[in-house]
Amino acid sequence: MTAKKLVILASALFLLHSVRLVADSFEDYEYSSDGASITITGYTGSADHLNVPAEIDGLPVTAIGDYAFSSSTDLAGIVLPNSVTSIGSAAFLNCISLTNIVLPNGLTSMGEGAFLGCTSLAGIALPDSLTSIGDGAFSFCTSLAHLTVPSNITAIGDYTFSDCSNLTGIILPGHLTAIGNGAFSGCTNLTGIVLPQNLGTIGDNAFYQCDSLADVTIPGSVTSIGDVAFGWCTSLSRIFFLGDAPDHGEDIFKGISTTVYFLTGASGWSATYAGQPTVERDSFDDPTPIDDFQYSVGVSNVVVTKYIGSASQVAIPATAHGLPVTAIGNQAFSNCTSLISITIPASVASIGDEAFADCTSLANVYFLGDAPGHGDFLFSNSPATIYYVPDTAGWSETYAGRPALLWNAALVDVQFLAGSVAFTVAGTETIPVALEATTNLLTGAWIRVATTNLTNGILQMEDPDADHNTARIYRIVGP
C-alpha cells in the first residue's frame, strides 16, 4: 500500500511538471506575474548556491511555483527572501545535492512533494509561520536526521516523512490532531516519538517499518488507529495507552509481537487488543522523555521521576500527558550540578527523598503554590534558597532545612529619564529580581535587561536602551 500510494503521488507530480508553462525570465529565473507579485516558475542555471531575489521588475517575489527548481542537481544551497509566503508542489523535487536551505520567516504553505527526493538534505528549520505542509513534502529525504514541526501545523499529511531513513528524532506540535497515512513509514532509524495530547487519529501505515521504534505512548485523545499503523515495527516490544481503547483497523501490529499496557479505569479494554496481549496498570513509567523530563503516568496524575537535561534554569510543567504534575520523585534531580534555578508549579503537592541532593550549583528554588510535603535530605549538599509567592500556605522561615523567603517583588514607580527609563522595585530584602523587556507580546520574546537583589528591600533599575525602541513592555520576574 505504501509503495502504491507513493507511485500515485509521484505520477501526479510528474503530470504537473509536464504542463508547466514558461513565462518571462530574469537572469536564470523564469517567472510569472499577476501585476502585483512575482512567482518563480523555473530555473535554468547551474549554480550551486543561490540567493533568490526579493523583487523582480519592481514587484515582490511571493511564491516559489510548482517544480520551480526541480532536478536542479547542482544546487547545494539556497536562500529564499522574506517576501516568499508559499512553496509550490515539487518545487525542489530531486535536488539531490541540496544540503542547506534558508526558509523565510513569513512562509505559510508548502506544497506536495516540495522536497521529495532531496537525499542530501540533513536538516531544515521550518518557520513558525508555516500553517500547512503538503503530502510527501519530505519523502525520501534520506539524510534528514532531526526536525521540529512548527506549532501552527495541525495535521501531518500522507507520506510527509516517509522513507526518511536517517530520521532519528522529530518534535511534533502540541496542537497536532492527525497523522496521515504512511506519514513516517520507512523511517527505519526513528527510535522514539512523543505524540501530542490533542492527537485524534493515526492513519494507515503511519509508522510502517519503523523498525527501531522501541516504545510508544498513545495519548488518551486518540480515538482511531489505521490499518497496519505499526506494522513491522520489529523493535516495538511494548506500547502504552493513556485512555480508552481506540478504534483500530486491520493488522495494526502486523508482523510483530508486542504488549499493550493500559491504565485502570479506562474503558473498552479486554484481554487482547488488536490481537496482542494487554496488561492493566495503576501507573507506568513513560519511556519517552518530554522536554528532558521522565514521568510516571497514573490514572489521574503524573510524577516527575527524572530530569535528564543539563539546563541551568528549569521550569517544571504543571501538566504532562494532559494530567496534572502532582509530585517530584525520589532523587529526580539529584546530581544535576549545572542546575542553578528551578520553578515548581502549584500543582506539586509532594517531593520525594533527596530530590535535589548534590545539586551543588542550585541557588534559587521558586514555588508557585502551597508548601509541598517532602521526604528526607531534600536539599542535601545543595546551597538553595527557597522563594514562595504571596497568598500561599504552609511556609515558614525554613523549608526542608533551607532558608525560605517571600518573593513579593513589585513595581512601585517609573521615571522617564533622558535616554533611559528607571524603575523602583520593592519587596522582601535580598530576594533576587530581574527586569525583562519585549517589543511584541505576541512573540513572547523577552530580553533580560538587568538582574540584581533587593539589598534593602527597595532598589532602582534602569534600561539604558529604552530610547532606542519606539515601544517597549516591561515585567519584573525572578531570575
C-alpha positions as CSV (number, residue, x, y, z in Angstrom):
1,M,0.0,0.0,0.0
2,T,2.8,2.4,0.8
3,A,4.6,1.9,-2.5
4,K,1.4,2.2,-4.4
5,K,0.4,5.5,-2.9
6,L,3.9,6.9,-3.4
7,V,3.8,6.0,-7.0
8,I,0.4,7.7,-7.4
9,L,1.9,10.8,-5.7
10,A,4.9,10.8,-8.0
11,S,2.8,10.3,-11.1
12,A,0.6,13.3,-10.1
13,L,3.6,15.4,-9.6
14,F,5.1,14.3,-13.0
15,L,1.9,15.3,-14.8
16,L,2.0,18.7,-13.0
17,H,5.6,19.1,-14.2
18,S,4.8,18.2,-17.8
19,V,2.4,21.1,-18.2
20,R,4.5,23.8,-16.6
21,L,4.3,27.0,-18.7
22,V,7.4,29.2,-19.3
23,A,6.7,32.9,-18.9
24,D,9.1,35.8,-18.5
25,S,12.7,35.4,-17.4
26,F,15.2,37.3,-15.2
27,E,18.8,36.2,-15.1
28,D,18.4,32.4,-14.9
29,Y,14.9,32.6,-13.3
30,E,11.7,32.0,-15.1
31,Y,8.7,33.8,-13.5
32,S,5.1,34.8,-13.9
33,S,3.3,37.9,-12.7
34,D,-0.2,38.8,-11.8
35,G,0.6,42.5,-11.8
36,A,1.1,42.7,-8.1
37,S,3.6,40.0,-7.3
38,I,6.0,37.5,-8.8
39,T,6.0,33.7,-8.8
40,I,9.3,31.9,-9.6
41,T,8.2,29.2,-12.1
42,G,11.6,27.8,-13.2
43,Y,15.4,28.0,-13.0
44,T,17.6,27.3,-16.0
45,G,21.0,27.9,-14.4
46,S,23.6,25.5,-12.9
47,A,24.7,27.5,-9.8
48,D,25.5,25.5,-6.6
49,H,24.3,28.4,-4.3
50,L,21.5,30.9,-4.9
51,N,20.0,33.9,-3.2
52,V,16.6,34.3,-4.8
53,P,15.8,38.0,-5.4
54,A,13.2,39.7,-3.3
55,E,12.0,41.7,-6.2
56,I,11.8,41.4,-10.0
57,D,10.6,44.2,-12.2
58,G,9.8,46.2,-9.0
59,L,7.3,43.6,-7.8
60,P,7.8,41.4,-4.7
61,V,8.7,37.7,-5.2
62,T,6.0,36.0,-3.1
63,A,5.9,32.4,-4.3
64,I,8.1,29.6,-5.5
65,G,6.0,27.8,-8.0
66,D,5.4,24.1,-8.7
67,Y,8.6,22.4,-9.9
68,A,10.5,25.7,-10.0
69,F,13.8,24.2,-9.0
70,S,13.0,20.5,-9.6
71,S,16.0,18.3,-10.6
72,S,18.5,21.2,-10.2
73,T,21.1,18.6,-9.3
74,D,24.0,21.1,-8.8
75,L,22.1,23.2,-6.3
76,A,23.6,22.8,-2.8
77,G,22.3,25.8,-1.0
78,I,19.6,28.4,-1.5
79,V,18.2,31.4,0.4
80,L,14.6,32.4,-0.1
81,P,13.7,36.1,0.5
82,N,11.3,37.0,3.4
83,S,8.8,38.1,0.8
84,V,8.0,34.5,-0.1
85,T,4.9,33.1,1.5
86,S,4.4,29.8,-0.4
87,I,6.4,27.0,-1.9
88,G,4.6,25.0,-4.6
89,S,4.3,21.3,-5.2
90,A,7.6,19.5,-6.0
91,A,9.4,22.9,-6.0
92,F,12.7,21.2,-5.1
93,L,11.9,17.7,-6.2
94,N,15.1,15.6,-6.6
95,C,17.5,18.4,-5.8
96,I,19.9,15.6,-4.8
97,S,22.8,17.9,-3.9
98,L,20.8,20.3,-1.7
99,T,22.2,20.4,1.8
100,N,21.1,23.8,3.0
101,I,18.0,26.0,2.5
102,V,17.0,29.1,4.4
103,L,13.2,29.5,4.5
104,P,11.6,32.9,5.0
105,N,10.0,33.8,8.3
106,G,6.7,34.6,6.6
107,L,6.3,31.3,4.8
108,T,2.8,29.9,5.3
109,S,2.4,26.9,3.0
110,M,4.5,24.2,1.5
111,G,3.1,22.0,-1.4
112,E,3.0,18.3,-2.0
113,G,6.4,16.7,-2.6
114,A,8.1,20.1,-2.1
115,F,11.4,18.5,-1.1
116,L,10.7,14.9,-2.2
117,G,13.9,13.1,-3.0
118,C,16.3,15.7,-1.6
119,T,18.6,13.0,-0.5
120,S,21.4,15.3,0.8
121,L,19.2,17.5,3.0
122,A,20.3,16.7,6.6
123,G,18.4,19.5,8.4
124,I,15.9,22.3,7.8
125,A,14.5,25.0,10.0
126,L,10.7,25.3,9.4
127,P,9.5,28.8,10.4
128,D,6.7,29.2,13.0
129,S,4.6,31.0,10.4
130,L,4.1,27.7,8.5
131,T,0.5,26.5,8.7
132,S,0.4,23.7,6.1
133,I,2.8,21.0,4.8
134,G,1.7,19.0,1.7
135,D,1.6,15.3,1.4
136,G,5.0,13.7,0.7
137,A,6.8,17.1,1.3
138,F,9.9,15.4,2.7
139,S,9.5,11.9,1.4
140,F,12.8,10.1,0.6
141,C,14.9,12.8,2.3
142,T,17.2,10.1,3.3
143,S,19.8,12.3,5.1
144,L,17.2,14.2,7.2
145,A,18.1,13.5,10.8
146,H,16.2,15.9,13.1
147,L,13.2,18.2,12.6
148,T,10.9,20.4,14.6
149,V,7.4,20.8,13.2
150,P,6.1,24.3,13.7
151,S,3.4,25.0,16.3
152,N,0.7,26.0,13.8
153,I,0.7,22.7,12.0
154,T,-2.4,20.7,13.0
155,A,-2.0,17.7,10.6
156,I,0.9,15.7,9.2
157,G,-0.2,14.7,5.7
158,D,0.1,11.4,3.9
159,Y,3.7,10.2,3.5
160,T,5.1,13.6,4.6
161,F,8.2,12.0,6.1
162,S,8.1,8.5,4.5
163,D,11.4,6.8,3.9
164,C,13.4,9.4,5.7
165,S,15.7,6.5,6.7
166,N,18.1,8.6,8.7
167,L,15.5,10.4,10.8
168,T,16.2,9.7,14.5
169,G,14.0,12.3,16.2
170,I,11.2,14.7,15.4
171,I,9.3,17.2,17.6
172,L,5.6,17.4,16.9
173,P,3.5,20.5,17.8
174,G,1.0,20.4,20.7
175,H,-2.0,21.3,18.5
176,L,-1.5,18.3,16.1
177,T,-4.7,16.4,15.7
178,A,-3.9,14.0,12.9
179,I,-1.1,11.9,11.5
180,G,-1.7,10.9,7.9
181,N,-1.3,7.6,6.0
182,G,2.3,6.5,5.8
183,A,3.4,9.7,7.4
184,F,6.5,8.1,8.9
185,S,6.6,4.8,7.1
186,G,10.1,3.5,6.4
187,C,11.8,5.8,9.0
188,T,14.0,2.9,10.0
189,N,16.2,4.9,12.4
190,L,13.3,6.6,14.3
191,T,13.9,5.4,17.9
192,G,11.2,7.4,19.7
193,I,8.5,10.0,19.2
194,V,6.3,12.0,21.6
195,L,2.7,12.1,20.4
196,P,0.9,15.3,21.5
197,Q,-2.1,15.4,23.7
198,N,-4.5,16.7,21.1
199,L,-3.8,13.9,18.6
200,G,-7.0,12.2,17.5
201,T,-6.2,9.9,14.6
202,I,-3.2,7.9,13.4
203,G,-3.5,6.9,9.7
204,D,-3.0,3.7,7.8
205,N,0.7,2.6,7.7
206,A,1.6,5.7,9.7
207,F,4.7,4.1,11.3
208,Y,5.0,1.1,9.0
209,Q,8.6,-0.4,9.1
210,C,9.8,2.0,11.8
211,D,11.9,-1.0,13.0
212,S,14.0,1.0,15.5
213,L,10.9,2.3,17.3
214,A,11.1,0.6,20.8
215,D,8.4,2.4,22.8
216,V,5.3,4.4,22.0
217,T,2.8,6.2,24.3
218,I,-0.6,6.8,22.8
219,P,-2.4,9.8,24.3
220,G,-5.9,9.5,25.7
221,S,-7.1,11.8,23.0
222,V,-6.5,9.2,20.2
223,T,-9.8,7.7,19.0
224,S,-8.7,5.7,15.9
225,I,-5.6,3.9,14.6
226,G,-5.5,2.9,10.9
227,D,-4.6,-0.4,9.1
228,V,-1.0,-1.7,9.7
229,A,-0.2,1.6,11.5
230,F,2.6,-0.1,13.5
231,G,3.2,-3.0,11.0
232,W,6.7,-4.4,11.0
233,C,7.9,-2.2,13.8
234,T,10.1,-5.1,14.9
235,S,11.6,-3.4,18.0
236,L,8.2,-2.3,19.4
237,S,8.1,-4.6,22.5
238,R,5.5,-2.5,24.4
239,I,3.0,0.2,23.8
240,F,1.3,2.4,26.4
241,F,-2.2,3.7,26.2
242,L,-3.3,6.6,28.4
243,G,-7.0,6.5,27.6
244,D,-9.9,4.3,26.4
245,A,-9.2,1.7,23.8
246,P,-9.2,3.4,20.4
247,D,-11.0,2.0,17.3
248,H,-8.5,0.3,15.1
249,G,-8.1,-1.0,11.6
250,E,-6.8,-4.3,10.3
251,D,-3.4,-5.7,11.3
252,I,-2.2,-2.6,13.1
253,F,0.6,-4.7,14.7
254,K,1.2,-6.8,11.6
255,G,4.5,-8.8,11.7
256,I,5.3,-8.1,15.3
257,S,4.5,-9.2,18.9
258,T,4.1,-6.5,21.5
259,T,2.5,-6.0,24.9
260,V,-0.2,-3.4,25.3
261,Y,-0.5,-1.5,28.6
262,F,-3.5,0.5,29.7
263,L,-4.5,2.3,32.8
264,T,-7.0,1.2,35.4
265,G,-10.4,2.9,34.9
266,A,-10.1,3.2,31.1
267,S,-12.9,1.6,29.1
268,G,-13.0,-0.7,26.1
269,W,-10.1,-2.9,27.1
270,S,-10.1,-6.7,27.2
271,A,-7.5,-9.5,27.5
272,T,-6.3,-8.6,24.0
273,Y,-6.2,-5.6,21.7
274,A,-5.7,-5.9,18.0
275,G,-4.5,-9.5,18.6
276,Q,-1.9,-8.5,21.2
277,P,-2.0,-9.3,25.0
278,T,-2.9,-6.4,27.3
279,V,-1.8,-5.6,30.9
280,E,-3.7,-3.3,33.2
281,R,-1.6,-0.9,35.5
282,D,-2.4,1.7,38.1
283,S,0.5,3.7,36.6
284,F,3.6,3.1,34.4
285,D,6.8,4.8,33.6
286,D,6.7,6.6,30.3
287,P,9.8,5.5,28.5
288,T,10.0,8.6,26.2
289,P,11.2,11.8,27.9
290,I,9.3,15.0,27.2
291,D,11.5,18.2,27.3
292,D,14.1,16.2,29.3
293,F,11.6,15.1,31.9
294,Q,10.8,11.5,32.6
295,Y,7.4,10.7,34.1
296,S,5.4,8.1,35.8
297,V,1.8,8.3,34.5
298,G,-1.1,7.4,36.7
299,V,-4.9,7.4,36.2
300,S,-5.3,11.0,37.3
301,N,-1.8,12.4,37.9
302,V,1.8,12.5,36.7
303,V,5.0,12.2,38.8
304,V,8.4,13.6,37.6
305,T,10.7,10.7,38.1
306,K,13.9,12.0,36.5
307,Y,15.4,15.1,34.9
308,I,17.9,14.2,32.2
309,G,18.8,17.6,30.9
310,S,21.7,20.0,31.7
311,A,20.0,23.4,31.7
312,S,20.9,25.9,34.4
313,Q,17.3,27.2,34.6
314,V,14.4,24.8,34.6
315,A,10.6,25.2,35.0
316,I,8.7,22.0,35.8
317,P,5.5,22.0,33.7
318,A,2.1,22.0,35.6
319,T,0.7,19.3,33.2
320,A,2.1,16.4,31.2
321,H,0.2,13.9,29.1
322,G,-2.9,16.0,29.8
323,L,-2.7,15.3,33.5
324,P,-1.5,17.5,36.5
325,V,2.0,17.1,37.7
326,T,1.5,16.4,41.4
327,A,4.8,15.1,42.6
328,I,8.5,15.0,42.2
329,G,10.0,11.6,42.8
330,N,12.9,10.4,44.9
331,Q,16.3,11.7,43.5
332,A,14.6,13.2,40.5
333,F,17.1,16.0,40.2
334,S,20.0,14.6,42.2
335,N,23.5,15.4,41.0
336,C,22.2,18.0,38.5
337,T,25.3,20.0,39.1
338,S,24.6,22.6,36.3
339,L,21.1,23.5,37.8
340,I,21.1,27.0,39.2
341,S,17.4,27.9,39.3
342,I,14.2,25.8,39.3
343,T,10.5,26.8,39.3
344,I,8.0,24.3,40.8
345,P,4.3,24.7,39.8
346,A,1.4,25.0,42.3
347,S,0.2,21.5,41.2
348,V,3.1,19.8,43.0
349,A,1.9,18.5,46.4
350,S,4.8,16.2,47.4
351,I,8.6,15.9,46.8
352,G,10.5,12.7,47.4
353,D,13.7,11.9,49.2
354,E,16.9,13.5,48.0
355,A,15.1,15.0,45.1
356,F,17.6,17.9,44.8
357,A,20.6,16.3,46.6
358,D,24.1,17.2,45.4
359,C,22.8,20.0,43.1
360,T,25.9,21.9,44.1
361,S,25.0,25.0,42.0
362,L,21.4,25.2,42.9
363,A,20.8,28.8,44.3
364,N,17.1,29.6,43.8
365,V,14.0,27.4,44.1
366,Y,10.8,29.1,43.3
367,F,7.5,27.6,44.5
368,L,4.3,28.9,42.9
369,G,1.9,27.2,45.3
370,D,1.5,25.9,48.9
371,A,4.4,24.2,50.6
372,P,4.5,20.6,49.4
373,G,5.1,17.7,51.7
374,H,8.7,16.4,51.3
375,G,10.9,13.5,52.1
376,D,14.3,13.3,53.8
377,F,17.5,15.0,52.7
378,L,15.7,17.0,50.1
379,F,18.5,19.6,49.5
380,S,21.4,17.6,50.9
381,N,24.7,19.3,49.7
382,S,22.7,21.9,47.8
383,P,23.0,25.6,48.7
384,A,19.5,26.5,47.7
385,T,17.4,29.4,49.0
386,I,13.6,28.9,48.8
387,Y,11.3,31.5,47.5
388,Y,7.5,31.4,47.7
389,V,4.8,33.7,46.3
390,P,2.1,35.7,48.2
391,D,-1.3,34.1,49.1
392,T,0.2,30.6,49.6
393,A,0.1,28.5,52.7
394,G,2.4,26.2,54.8
395,W,5.5,28.3,54.6
396,S,7.9,29.3,57.4
397,E,11.4,30.7,57.7
398,T,12.8,27.4,56.5
399,Y,11.7,24.6,54.2
400,A,13.4,21.2,54.3
401,G,16.3,22.8,56.2
402,R,16.9,25.7,53.7
403,P,16.0,29.4,54.3
404,A,12.7,30.4,52.8
405,L,11.7,34.0,51.8
406,L,8.5,35.5,50.4
407,W,9.1,36.6,46.8
408,N,6.9,39.6,46.5
409,A,8.8,42.0,44.2
410,A,6.5,44.8,43.0
411,L,7.0,47.8,40.7
412,V,6.2,50.9,42.7
413,D,7.4,53.7,40.5
414,V,8.5,54.5,36.9
415,Q,10.6,57.5,35.9
416,F,11.4,58.6,32.3
417,L,14.9,60.0,32.1
418,A,16.9,61.3,29.3
419,G,17.8,58.3,27.2
420,S,16.5,55.7,29.6
421,V,13.7,54.6,31.9
422,A,14.1,53.9,35.6
423,F,12.0,51.5,37.8
424,T,11.7,51.4,41.5
425,V,11.1,47.9,42.8
426,A,10.1,47.0,46.4
427,G,9.9,43.6,48.2
428,T,11.4,41.3,50.7
429,E,15.1,42.2,51.5
430,T,17.7,40.2,49.5
431,I,15.3,38.5,47.1
432,P,16.6,38.2,43.5
433,V,14.8,40.1,40.8
434,A,15.1,40.6,37.1
435,L,13.9,43.3,34.7
436,E,12.8,42.0,31.3
437,A,11.6,43.8,28.2
438,T,9.8,43.0,24.9
439,T,8.6,44.9,21.9
440,N,5.9,42.4,21.0
441,L,3.7,40.5,23.5
442,L,2.6,38.1,20.7
443,T,6.1,36.7,20.1
444,G,6.9,36.1,23.8
445,A,10.5,37.1,23.2
446,W,11.6,38.7,26.4
447,I,15.1,40.2,26.8
448,R,16.8,40.3,30.2
449,V,17.7,43.9,30.9
450,A,19.1,43.6,34.4
451,T,19.4,41.1,37.3
452,T,20.1,42.0,41.0
453,N,18.9,41.6,44.6
454,L,16.8,43.9,46.7
455,T,19.6,44.8,49.1
456,N,17.4,46.9,51.4
457,G,14.0,45.8,50.2
458,I,14.0,48.5,47.5
459,L,16.1,49.4,44.5
460,Q,16.2,51.2,41.2
461,M,16.8,49.5,37.9
462,E,17.4,51.3,34.6
463,D,17.0,50.4,30.9
464,P,19.6,52.5,29.0
465,D,18.3,51.1,25.7
466,A,14.7,52.3,26.2
467,D,15.3,55.4,24.0
468,H,16.3,53.1,21.0
469,N,12.9,51.5,20.8
470,T,9.6,53.1,19.7
471,A,7.7,50.9,22.2
472,R,8.8,48.6,25.0
473,I,6.9,46.5,27.5
474,Y,8.5,45.6,30.9
475,R,8.0,43.0,33.6
476,I,9.6,42.1,36.9
477,V,10.4,38.4,37.4
478,G,12.6,36.1,39.4
479,P,15.9,35.4,37.7
